[in-house]
Each structure stands twice: as C-alpha cells, then as structure tokens.
Amino acid sequence: MFILSYKILFYFFMPAILRGVGDWAKDREIGAKPFEIATVYGIESISLITWLVFLILTLYWIGFGDRFNISKGKEKSEPFRSPIAAGSVTPSEKWPLVERVAMVFMVVICLLYLCYFPYTLDAIAALNIGQGSLIQPVVMLSGPIVGLYLFSVGKGGRLIFVLSMVVTVLALFSYITYGSRGQVISVALFLTFIYLFVSRKTYILYIAIVGIVLIVMSHNVMTIVRARDDFKSKSMTENFMVMIAEIGANRDDGDFWGALDFRFGEASRRSVGFLRLVDSGICAGFNPIKSSLYGLIPRRYFPDKPVQGSIDGTKEGMGMYIIHSVMTPGSANMSDFFTGLHAYWELEFLGVFLFSAISGVFIALCVGFFGKFGSAGLPLMMIMLKPPWLEPKLWISEIIGDIFHTLIPLVVLWYAIKVALKVHMFWKKTFIKFFYSCAK
C-alpha cells in the first residue's frame, strides 16, 4: 500500500497540481488535450481498482490474512519481519535454516554485484568480469536492492555491513553519474519505506533526505550529462568528471518545477498516444505478449529473437517507443506510460480488466511466495516491482520477462544455496559424530 500510495500521489495528484500551476505548458508542447488527459486518468483508475481488488482477493485466497494479521482472531505476526530485521538474533546465535539461507543468499548477491560492477570502471574494464553472463542482468538489478536492505537493517556482523555499504555507495555512484534521477528517487523512497516499517535507524532517513536534496540541487546537471551524444559510451568516472565540470560552470539553473512535471507527468501525457492509436483502429492485440514468450531463449541461440513487448519484434515496435513517436512525430525515444493504457491499446477495455486482474494476482502470489524467504523476502519482493523497483501494477509483458529473467534465476540461486547449506550441515554433523565416536 505504501508503494501504491506513492504511485497515486506522485503520478496522479502531483502532476494534476503542476498542470494547473504551469498552465498545461508541458501538455501543450506535445498537443495533449485536457479531455484526453482526463480519459487517461479514468482508464488508469479503472485499471488500478481492478488490480487492487484482485490483489486483495488473492491474498485472502492464499491465506495471507491468516499469517499476517489481516483476518481477526488469528496469531499475530508481521510480514517480512525476520529475526535479523527485528534485531532479536545476533550472528553468534543459532539462526533457523531459512535465515541462514537468506543471509548467505544476500551476501552472494552482493559479492556477485561487486564482481560484475568493475567491468564499467576504466581501471579494470579490461578484465571483463562477468561480461555476458546469463545471471549478470538480474544481479545488477538485485544487487543494489539487497545491499540497501542489508545496510539499512545493519545486522549480520561488521563484514556484511561493510560489504552492503560498499554495494550501496557504488550503486548510488552509478545512478548519479549516469544521470538516473528516477533510480535516486527510488532509493530514497525504498529507504523511507524501510525506516517506517522495518528498521528505525536514523541514518536511513538521513540518506533518504540527502537523495531528495541531491535531486533538487543537481537535476539539471544530471539532465545535461544524459543529453550528451557520447553519454552511453562514457564510463562512470568520465561522466562524473563531466558532472563536476557542469556544476563548476554553474549550469544547474534549470526549472525544477518544470523538471518535476516532466518526470512524473510524462506517463499520463504520453499515454494519450495509446488513446489515439486505438481511435485510429491500431491495436496491439496479443502481439506484445507473444514476443515476450520468447524471452527464455538466449539471444545467442536465437539471434532474431523478438524484443520483449514489441508488436513487430523490433525495439521501435514497443508501446513506449510508438506512443513517443505518435505524440512527437519523428522522435525515436522511449517514454513512461500508464500500464492500464498499455492494456487498453492491446485489447481495449477487455485488456484493461483482464490484464490488470492478472497483474494483481501475480503480485499477490509473489508476496505470499517471498514471504517465506525470511529476511530476504522484502528485497526479493522489491526486485519484482519494477521499473524502477517501485511499480506495483506490472504490464503483462513485464510479468513474463520478470518470470524468465528475474524470478527463475533468483529462485534457482536460492534453492542452490539452501541445498549447499543442508549438505554442509549434514557433513559437519556427521564428521562431529564420527570424531566423537573415535575419541571414545
């Protein structure tokens, strides 16, 4: 509910207020009319309500209310509140197996992140550590989330705390130097969530505030860095030097409120493109879903594999690119969009109800499934809510991609660690018994 409230507040209400203050300037730039914006809000509201209804119904169906104090008269417990997060267990005490697996799992993710991360730095780029690995994408996505969680909770010993702190610093450094304002905002909101519901450590809130202040002070510099033609080819250290030069040149004089309107209002503005496509008789049908079903096949074995969520197999055939070209002819950029409007573009109102319901059921099943993963449950659940970490109402192509590229690798890694720990515990116990019998 915290994440859903964030989406409604920042993507519904705040853009509406900024439109009134800014005289609809951003909307008029691309020709989005007020009644079209109102229609977009209406369809997305229907999608949100449908998603929420099926989310709640599925949670009750799987017994989430019984285990997490939604139903009355049941044993009280707290979701994702592990002994580690609650502070009732220290590393010197005996942890349950699920907590051992959770801690090892999160440490492994952080270590893998550190292995893959240097490949973007100048000094050791030649090592090509982890480049091209099948698990690299999911590690680069999950590493910062797991690192942030361990750093915020602050349990597991000093070495784990230092490891998580290094991962957090590196992740934030990469987000800032590549001008990813959305990722910095996501980090700040994730830390706020942890502070409110998991661990009341004051330094968590301070870091979240610093992240928001950083966005306010350097939003224009981050935009300038991303607008450079050689932006993607530059390393993080080179982009960082560019940012320093831009700050030194006093280039951060952009319109903050305009940038805020652009960041959070773009999804509703560009989603007007879906309305115009449907009005023109151009619907995607099941094509985005069909293209996503090829996701499990590695591209090295299927070079012509369709792009996930595309109607024609190409990147430009994805909805986020099509609506950008509809609203800004001649432009080949991608844009944010409301997932309910993407469903409307696929099967009109049938898609809005059907795909929103499927999304709600999927998220509810993920909550119930990851709730059994001890202290790793929360970061694992947050990994599934993207992009970037804080999108609860996923579109269907994103769900299919999450299952293939995120859920399956993470679950395989989890159970591989669980089996390894069980084998280790068995042999350790057997060795002790053998040694004790020999000593007799």
Order of alpha helices (4+ residues) and beta strands (2+ residues): alpha-alpha-alpha-alpha-alpha-alpha-alpha-alpha-alpha-alpha-alpha-alpha-alpha-alpha-alpha-alpha-alpha-alpha-alpha-alpha
